[in-house]
Amino acid sequence: MTALLQRVRASLETMSPGYFSMVMATGILSLAAHLMAVPFLPRALLVLNWMLFVAIGLLALLRVWWHPRRVLADLFDHAQAPGFFTFVAACSILGSQSLLIGHSLWLAMLLGGLGLAGWIASTYTVFTVLTVKADKPALDKGINGGWLLAVVATQSMSVMAALIAPEVPQPMRLELNFFALSMWLWGGMLYIWMMSLIFYRYTFFVFSPADLSPPYWINMGAMAISTLAGSLLIINTPHAPYLLSMLPFIKGFTVLYWATGTWWIPMLVVLAIWRHGVRRFPFAYDPMYWGAVFPLGMYAASTLRMMQAMDLGFLGLLPHVVFGIGLLAWLLLLVGQVRTLHRHWCAHAPGESVPQ
């Protein structure tokens, strides 16, 4: 038992704070499958996601206990710190699953409260630390698409509140819708700030294949979840008069977010081809690639919700095609995750080494 604990402890030292993106990716594919009325898959992924959430949460707590200095180093790292926001989004996505698929309001509220506590802690810790630290990287080294996980986390709180609101009585229903609206607006503002810097870095600094790290797909995912939150606010207009008075504004910005997210998809595909096809950058499993599956599932789910909210049936099979691509990517990454865990486990076993 002692040897087993030592191996677990050693393997957790390098655990990424963004591992909850696996819960995000699994959960949003489950929700998209639920919206498309796919049989069996939504509930199966719900059960799997609860197992993943508990396992990753336990490992994250053990890492804090065993390797506090490494956790603190990640918190002060411009590249790693945004990964802490994946916990917030994971709580929201799992809460949404528990409500829509598991039909459990109390679990959704519990996870929503946990996510909100995580959002407050992450927002005011990460941004404070990165602001006041003395040694800061240059813009081209310090910012990437992973920073938009802060936007995803913010919008996930809007989604969670908008889903819970119709299930509770007044005046809490009004209050939750107002909270959802406020978070939706703040998330949009945060995207404008961050995306301006990211786009500036992309276009005015030397760009190598290594710079195109896995989280760059969050560029699109942040807009997709903003679309989802806006669509839910439109659906909730009968429950809150102030939403009805703002309906044209909400609809306009929801389409703006969807159009921006749609624009990113071909661009990201072209950049991926350039990275791996033209520049021959080797593809290796990285836990942050789960952050690339999440945007695909979120785009499918948000498009379906927008079609429902605004009667846009002419978008047809688009969300179904993107969902299929996202599910395939999820399966490939799951295989990569299992293989990586096996190799990492062997690397920390006494007298064993990982084959090259």
Buried (B, 14 or more C-beta within 10 A) or exposed (E): EEEEEEBBBBBBEEBBBBBBBBBBBBBBBBBBBBBBEBEEBBBEBBEBBBEBBEEBBEBBEBBEEBBEEBBEEBBEBBBBBBBBBBBBBBBBBBBBBBBBBBEBBEBBBBBBEBBBEBBEEBBEEBEEBBEEEEEEEEBBEBBBBBBBBBBBBBBBBBBBBBBBBBEBEEEEBBBBBBBBBBBBBBBBEBBEEBBEEBEEBBEEEEBEBEBBBBBBBBBBBBBBBBBBBBBBBBBBBEBBEEBEEBEEEBBEBBBBBBEBBBEBBEEBEEBBEBBBEEEEBEEEBBBBBBBBBBBBBBBBBBBBBBBBBBEBEEEEEBBBEBBEBBBEBBEEBBEBBEEBEEEBBEBBEEEEEEEE
